[in-house]
Amino acid sequence: MKTRITRRDFLGSTLLASGAVLLRPNTPAEILAAKDEFTGYGGIGEYSRSNGNTLEVLRAGHSIRDGAYDPLPNNTIDTGETYDCVIVGGGISGLAAALFFQRQSGSAAKCLILENHPIFGGEAKQNEFHVDGKRLIAHQGSAIYQLQYPHSFLANFYDSIGLRTPKLTYQKWSGPQPEMPLSRTPYEAAGLEHGQYGFWFGAKFGQKPGLWMIDPLGKNLAGVPISEKARAEWLRWLKGMPLPGDKFEHSKVEEDATSRYLDSITLEQHYMERFGLSRETIRTFLSPVEGGGSGLGPDALSAYSDYAYEMLHPLADEKDGTDQMFPGGNTTIARLMVKSLLPAAIGGADGVEGVTRNAVNMPALDVPGSPTRIRLSSTVLSVQHDGEPGKARSLTIAYLRDGKVYRLKARSAVMAGGSWTTKHIVTDLSESRRQAYSQFYRSPCMMANVAVRNWRFLYKMGMSGCRWFEGTGNYMDVRKLSLTGIEDPAIGPDSPVVLTLKILYSYPGQSTEEQGHRGRAEMMSTPFAEYERRIREQFTAMFAGSGFDAQRDIAGIILNRWGHAYLSPQPGFFFGMNGQPAPRQVLRSAPFGRIAFANTDLAGAMDHRYSILEAQRAVGQLLDQVLEA
């Protein structure tokens, strides 16, 4: 893709004629994605070759799973390098681990990050569009960060990487039209409590064409095409009204009686007990949005998964709450960490504005002699002790890059990627740890970023966000962006925006593991062009009545597919069950020989703060128990 492509002629796969959607066999999407029907359009800028798990990344990962490099080929190239610590994975956890190692191990220590994508960040990456002269930014995955108490460890960490003003300033309303409340994140649903939010009911509810209910809370769901029983239950949930006599108290600390009980039941059972909801109501209206922070619906998750985030105790702002978001999500935090590790890697001044407005100097990431190096497009194939794990003095690490296999030596390693790769990569992993990893179930997610030339079609309907219960995705929100790295200080109905659809794959009634496998199969087997067609049809069905025209109004679509996006913790994951230890604790308690384990998997909650804290623990274990020995 050329750097400033506008996709003005990117027409899409639908035409409106007499109210019907007509499909055309050779859409511009298919032409643009002809070289790679899976990955599709990647946008512009530094992340255009790294939208989620691209086909290239996917194939490399599956080669590990399928044992294609076991044993390593005879022509494996020995780099001759030896590092004090090699970190597998260049996402938030891996970058944080490198920072902790760099700061605590002394100036002579050498560290290498091996990252399988073309750019660092893991799921903390962004998409960029250029629409009608405007640069638009949206997140690929990791999105939100929270305000922290000013003297907390996390607040000090943020400050140390240049995030010194954690409470952000956001776009103001522009134009003569009456102002509409806008969310700061795609998950806030700011319009719901202001009567400027909508629910859409389609064919699943016998509505052809679909039925919109604007201001569902204010109207108490009157007129929705569901039973009175379901309406009463759902309304109770929407208004946050537990059953009379409810005595539920939130957990104060991990492993207290409340948290242990929650971890013994599903989130679905918890909602049934506390709110008096039927299983049908939960699975029809709440799944997979409630529980979506763990990738599946409430039927498949430990009830404690809904509360694990509270153990981080963020600082709530009395007016605006705690959630903050950069235009590209936690991409900014990843870039701040890289700038702290390698000042020459991103030009400009330290701090948020510097890393958001300046390009990455790719050659500066992997410079011989540098205390820390980041090697991109390098898929780690194996990590193995040179001898018995308890006695070995080094590790051999092999990786694939540009079709060639390389190996190097390390005194220690941090496995900062996800559980789904670690259990394959650490070839001499102990049986107890292998068994623990077999209880880590991951679920897929696809972030579909849809750039529209304006959102007047929503404004005309009197809403800034909406939910639906069939088809592709579940909800979306117009959001006002923080004023970091963007040009427009204001937003109105005629502003081009990116609408993000978080697409989860939930199959209520199946096991946690089965739902993950089935969702991955569905997501990975569907071509880009087919998903694009579905999104355009979904938007047409919902918004054509207010003047929306997919051919005219959609400027571009980027799909970010994450095959193992979320750890989906089943009951017993957090604190163990039936006398057995929690699987996460088996891996957190001590290093395995010269290898320590990080990543948010081990916390059980998909939150970048846990990525940082798990990295701190893992590096501390290596420095105290391995490298000092």
Residue pairs with C-beta under 8 A, 6 or more apart in sequence:
1 32
1 41
1 42
1 43
1 44
1 48
3 44
3 45
4 44
4 130
5 44
5 130
6 130
6 131
6 132
6 555
7 41
7 129
7 131
7 555
7 556
8 555
9 28
10 28
10 29
10 32
10 41
10 555
10 556
11 27
11 28
11 551
12 27
12 28
12 29
12 532
12 536
12 550
12 551
12 554
13 23
13 24
13 27
13 29
13 30
13 529
13 532
13 533
13 536
14 21
14 22
14 23
14 533
14 536
14 537
14 540
14 550
14 551
15 21
15 22
15 24
15 551
16 22
16 540
16 544
16 549
16 550
16 551
19 544
21 537
21 540
21 541
23 533
27 529
27 532
27 533
29 40
29 41
29 528
29 529
29 532
29 557
30 37
30 529
32 40
32 41
33 39
33 40
33 41
33 527
33 528
33 529
36 54
36 55
36 528
37 527
37 528
37 529
38 54
38 55
38 58
38 524
38 527
38 528
39 51
39 54
39 55
39 56
39 528
39 559
40 51
40 528
40 529
40 531
40 532
40 557
40 558
40 559
41 528
41 556
41 557
41 558
42 48
42 49
42 50
42 51
42 54
42 127
42 558
43 51
43 127
43 128
43 129
43 556
43 558
44 128
44 129
44 130
45 128
46 119
46 359
46 360
47 119
47 125
47 126
47 127
47 128
47 140
47 331
48 128
49 118
49 119
50 117
50 118
50 119
50 125
51 125
51 127
51 140
51 558
51 559
51 560
52 140
52 141
52 446
52 447
52 559
52 560
52 561
52 562
53 61
53 561
53 562
53 563
54 117
57 116
57 117
57 379
58 524
58 563
60 116
60 379
60 400
61 116
61 379
61 421
61 563
63 69
63 379
63 400
64 379
64 381
64 421
64 424
64 425
65 424
69 381
69 382
69 398
69 400
69 405
70 382
70 427
72 381
72 382
72 398
72 405
72 407
73 405
75 405
76 398
76 405
76 406
76 407
77 404
77 405
77 406
77 407
78 406
78 407
78 408
79 406
79 407
79 408
80 408
81 112
81 408
81 409
82 110
82 394
82 408
82 409
82 410
82 411
83 110
83 111
83 112
83 408
83 409
83 410
83 411
84 101
84 105
84 109
84 110
84 111
84 410
84 411
84 412
84 627
85 101
85 105
85 109
85 110
85 111
85 112
85 410
85 411
85 412
85 413
85 414
85 619
85 622
85 627
86 111
86 112
86 113
86 114
86 383
86 395
86 397
86 408
86 410
86 412
86 413
86 414
87 94
87 97
87 98
87 101
87 111
87 112
87 113
87 114
87 413
87 414
87 416
88 94
88 114
88 380
88 383
88 397
88 413
88 414
88 415
88 416
88 417
88 421
88 422
88 425
89 113
89 114
89 115
89 122
89 415
89 416
89 417
89 418
89 599
90 113
90 114
90 115
90 117
90 120
90 121
90 122
90 374
90 376
90 416
91 115
91 120
91 121
91 122
91 123
91 124
91 334
91 416
91 417
91 599
91 611
92 121
92 122
92 124
92 142
92 330
92 333
92 334
92 337
92 608
92 611
92 612
93 122
93 416
93 598
93 599
93 600
93 611
93 612
93 614
93 615
94 113
94 115
94 122
94 414
94 416
94 417
94 598
94 615
95 113
95 120
95 334
95 337
95 338
95 341
96 157
96 337
96 611
96 612
96 615
96 616
97 414
97 416
97 598
97 615
97 618
97 619
98 111
98 113
98 337
98 341
98 372
98 374
99 161
99 337
99 340
99 341
100 615
100 616
100 619
100 620
101 109
101 111
101 414
101 619
101 622
101 623
102 109
102 111
102 341
102 371
102 372
104 619
104 620
104 623
105 111
105 623
105 627
107 371
109 371
110 371
110 372
111 371
111 372
111 373
112 372
112 373
112 374
112 375
112 408
112 410
113 120
113 372
113 373
113 374
113 375
114 375
114 378
114 380
114 397
114 399
115 374
115 375
115 376
115 377
115 378
116 377
116 378
116 379
116 380
117 125
117 376
117 377
118 376
118 377
119 125
119 360
119 376
120 334
120 338
120 365
120 374
120 376
121 331
121 334
121 335
122 141
122 142
122 334
123 140
123 141
123 142
123 562
123 565
124 140
124 141
124 142
124 329
124 330
124 331
124 333
124 334
124 608
125 139
125 140
125 141
125 328
125 331
125 334
125 560
126 137
126 138
126 139
126 140
126 327
126 328
126 329
126 331
127 137
127 138
127 139
127 140
127 328
127 449
127 498
127 558
127 560
128 135
128 136
128 137
128 328
129 135
129 136
129 138
129 449
129 451
129 498
129 555
129 556
129 558
130 136
131 451
131 453
131 496
131 555
131 556
132 453
132 496
132 555
134 487
134 488
134 495
134 496
135 486
135 487
136 451
136 496
136 497
136 498
137 327
137 328
137 481
137 485
137 486
137 498
138 327
138 328
138 329
138 449
138 498
138 500
139 186
139 325
139 328
139 329
139 330
139 331
139 447
139 500
140 329
140 331
140 447
140 449
140 560
141 329
141 445
141 447
141 560
141 562
141 565
142 329
142 330
142 331
142 608
143 185
143 186
143 187
143 325
143 329
143 330
144 185
144 187
144 323
144 324
144 325
144 329
144 330
145 166
145 323
145 324
145 325
145 330
145 333
145 608
145 609
146 312
146 314
146 315
146 322
146 323
146 324
146 609
147 166
147 167
147 314
147 315
147 316
147 317
147 322
147 324
148 154
148 155
148 158
148 166
148 314
148 315
149 155
149 313
149 315
150 315
153 613
153 616
154 312
154 609
154 612
154 613
155 166
157 612
158 164
158 166
160 340
161 333
161 336
161 337
161 339
161 340
162 336
162 339
162 340
162 350
162 351
162 352
162 354
162 355
163 332
163 333
163 336
163 351
163 352
164 351
165 352
166 324
167 317
167 324
168 184
168 324
168 325
168 326
168 482
168 483
168 484
169 482
169 483
170 184
170 480
170 481
170 482
170 483
171 480
171 481
171 482
171 483
171 488
171 489
171 490
171 491
172 480
172 489
172 490
172 491
173 179
173 180
173 182
173 490
173 491
173 492
174 490
174 491
174 492
174 495
175 492
175 493
175 494
177 459
177 492
177 493
180 191
180 196
180 459
180 464
181 190
181 191
181 194
181 196
181 464
182 190
182 191
182 464
182 477
182 478
182 479
182 480
182 491
183 189
183 190
183 191
183 464
183 465
183 477
183 478
183 479
183 480
184 190
184 320
184 323
184 324
184 325
184 479
184 480
184 482
185 323
185 325
185 477
185 479
186 476
186 477
186 479
186 500
186 502
187 477
187 502
188 323
188 477
188 479
189 197
189 465
189 467
189 475
189 477
190 464
190 465
190 477
191 197
191 463
191 464
191 465
191 477
192 216
192 217
192 465
193 217
195 214
195 215
195 217
195 218
195 462
196 214
196 215
196 462
196 463
196 464
197 214
197 215
197 216
197 217
197 463
197 464
197 465
197 466
197 467
198 212
198 213
198 214
198 215
198 216
198 461
198 462
198 463
198 465
198 466
198 467
199 212
199 213
199 216
199 224
199 466
199 467
199 468
199 469
200 210
200 211
200 212
200 213
200 466
200 467
200 468
200 469
200 542
201 207
201 210
201 211
201 213
201 224
201 225
201 468
201 469
202 208
202 210
202 211
202 468
202 469
202 470
202 471
202 541
203 210
203 470
204 469
204 470
205 211
205 225
205 226
205 469
206 225
207 225
209 541
209 545
210 541
210 542
211 224
211 225
212 461
212 542
213 219
213 221
213 223
213 224
214 461
214 462
214 463
215 462
216 224
216 238
217 238
217 239
220 235
221 231
221 234
221 235
221 238
224 231
226 234
229 278
230 278
230 280
230 281
230 284
230 285
233 275
233 276
233 277
233 278
233 281
234 277
234 281
234 285
236 275
236 276
236 277
237 271
237 275
237 277
237 281
237 285
237 286
241 275
242 248
242 274
242 275
243 274
243 275
243 276
246 274
248 258
248 274
249 258
250 258
250 307
250 310
251 258
251 259
251 262
251 304
251 307
251 310
251 311
252 258
253 259
253 311
254 311
254 574
254 575
255 575
259 304
259 307
259 574
259 575
260 575
262 270
262 302
262 303
262 304
262 306
262 307
263 302
263 303
263 304
263 571
263 572
263 573
263 574
263 575
263 577
264 571
264 572
264 577
265 302
265 303
265 571
266 298
266 299
266 300
266 301
266 302
266 303
266 571
267 290
267 291
267 298
267 299
267 301
267 302
267 303
267 305
267 306
268 279
268 282
268 283
268 297
268 298
268 299
268 301
269 303
270 298
270 303
270 306
271 277
271 282
271 286
271 290
271 298
272 278
272 279
272 282
277 286
279 299
282 290
282 297
282 298
282 299
283 297
283 299
283 508
283 509
284 469
285 469
286 297
286 298
287 296
287 297
287 298
287 299
287 506
287 508
288 295
288 296
288 297
288 474
288 504
288 505
288 506
289 467
289 474
289 475
290 297
290 298
290 306
291 297
291 298
291 300
291 301
291 305
291 306
292 474
292 502
292 504
293 305
293 306
293 309
293 566
293 605
293 606
294 301
294 305
294 443
294 566
294 567
294 568
294 569
294 605
294 606
295 442
295 443
295 444
295 445
295 504
295 516
295 565
295 566
295 567
295 568
295 606
296 443
296 504
296 506
296 512
296 515
296 516
296 566
296 568
297 506
297 508
299 508
299 509
300 506
300 508
300 510
300 511
300 512
300 515
300 568
300 570
301 512
301 568
301 569
301 570
302 569
302 570
302 571
302 572
302 573
302 574
302 604
303 571
304 569
304 574
304 575
304 604
305 569
305 574
305 604
305 605
308 574
308 603
308 604
308 605
309 605
309 607
312 607
312 609
312 610
314 322
315 322
316 322
324 482
325 479
325 482
326 332
326 333
326 352
326 356
326 482
326 484
326 485
327 356
327 481
327 482
327 484
327 485
327 486
328 356
328 485
330 608
332 352
332 355
332 356
332 484
332 485
333 608
335 346
335 355
335 356
335 360
336 351
336 352
336 355
338 345
338 346
338 355
338 360
338 365
338 374
339 345
339 346
339 350
339 354
339 355
340 350
341 372
341 374
342 364
342 365
342 370
342 372
342 374
343 350
344 361
344 364
345 360
345 361
345 364
345 365
345 374
346 354
346 355
346 358
346 359
346 360
346 361
347 354
347 358
347 359
347 361
348 354
348 355
348 357
348 358
352 484
352 485
353 484
353 485
356 484
356 485
357 485
362 376
365 373
365 374
365 375
365 376
366 373
366 374
366 375
366 376
367 373
375 399
375 401
377 401
377 402
378 399
378 400
378 401
378 406
379 399
379 400
379 401
380 397
380 398
380 399
380 417
380 421
380 425
381 398
381 399
381 400
381 405
381 425
382 396
382 397
382 398
382 425
382 426
382 427
383 395
383 396
383 397
383 413
383 415
383 425
383 426
383 427
383 595
384 395
384 396
384 397
384 426
384 427
384 428
385 392
385 394
385 395
385 428
385 593
385 594
385 595
386 392
386 393
386 394
386 395
386 396
386 409
387 393
388 593
389 428
389 430
389 592
389 593
389 594
389 595
390 593
392 593
392 594
393 411
394 409
394 410
394 411
394 594
395 409
395 410
395 411
395 412
395 413
395 594
395 595
396 407
396 408
396 409
397 407
397 408
397 409
397 410
397 413
398 405
398 406
398 407
399 405
399 406
399 407
400 406
410 594
411 594
411 626
411 627
412 594
412 595
412 596
412 622
412 626
412 627
413 594
413 595
413 596
414 595
414 596
414 597
414 598
414 615
414 618
414 619
414 622
415 422
415 425
415 426
415 595
415 596
415 597
415 598
415 599
416 598
416 599
416 615
416 618
417 425
417 599
418 442
418 564
418 567
418 599
418 601
419 437
419 440
419 442
419 567
419 599
419 601
420 440
420 442
420 564
422 429
422 437
422 597
422 599
423 429
423 434
423 437
423 438
426 592
426 595
429 437
429 592
430 592
432 586
433 586
433 587
433 592
435 583
435 586
436 583
436 584
436 586
436 587
437 583
437 587
439 570
439 573
439 583
440 567
440 583
440 584
440 601
441 512
441 513
441 516
441 567
441 568
441 569
441 570
442 516
442 563
442 564
442 565
442 566
442 567
442 568
443 504
443 505
443 512
443 515
443 516
443 519
443 564
443 565
443 566
443 568
444 504
444 505
444 516
444 519
444 520
444 523
444 524
444 561
444 562
444 563
444 564
444 565
444 566
445 502
445 503
445 504
445 505
445 562
445 565
445 566
446 503
446 523
446 531
446 559
446 560
446 561
446 562
447 500
447 501
447 502
447 503
447 559
447 560
447 562
448 472
448 473
448 500
448 501
448 503
448 531
448 535
448 557
448 558
448 559
448 560
449 498
449 499
449 500
449 501
449 557
449 558
449 560
450 498
450 499
450 500
450 501
450 535
450 539
450 554
450 556
450 557
451 496
451 497
451 498
451 554
451 555
451 556
451 557
452 496
452 497
452 498
452 499
452 553
452 554
452 555
453 496
453 552
453 553
453 554
453 555
454 493
454 494
454 495
454 496
454 497
454 553
455 478
455 493
455 495
455 497
455 499
456 493
456 494
456 547
457 543
457 546
457 547
457 548
457 553
458 464
458 465
458 466
458 478
458 493
458 543
458 546
459 493
460 546
460 547
461 543
461 546
464 477
464 478
465 475
465 476
465 477
465 478
466 475
466 476
466 542
467 474
467 475
468 474
468 475
468 538
468 542
471 534
471 537
471 538
471 541
472 501
472 503
472 531
472 534
472 535
472 538
473 501
473 502
473 503
473 535
473 538
474 501
474 502
474 503
474 504
475 501
475 502
476 499
476 500
476 501
477 499
477 500
478 491
478 497
478 499
479 497
480 491
481 488
481 491
483 489
488 495
491 497
496 555
501 535
503 523
504 519
505 515
505 518
505 519
505 520
505 522
505 523
506 515
506 519
507 514
507 515
507 518
507 519
510 518
512 568
512 570
515 568
516 568
520 563
520 564
523 561
523 563
524 561
524 563
528 559
531 559
532 557
532 559
535 557
536 550
536 554
539 548
539 550
539 554
540 548
540 550
565 606
566 606
567 600
567 601
567 604
567 606
569 604
571 577
572 578
572 580
572 582
573 582
573 583
573 584
573 604
574 582
574 584
574 604
575 582
576 582
576 585
584 601
584 602
584 603
584 604
587 597
587 602
588 597
588 602
588 614
588 617
590 621
590 625
591 597
591 618
591 621
591 622
591 625
591 626
593 626
594 622
594 626
596 617
596 618
596 619
596 621
596 622
596 626
597 618
598 611
598 614
598 615
598 617
598 618
599 611
599 614
600 606
600 607
600 608
600 610
600 611
600 614
602 610
602 614
603 610
603 613
603 614
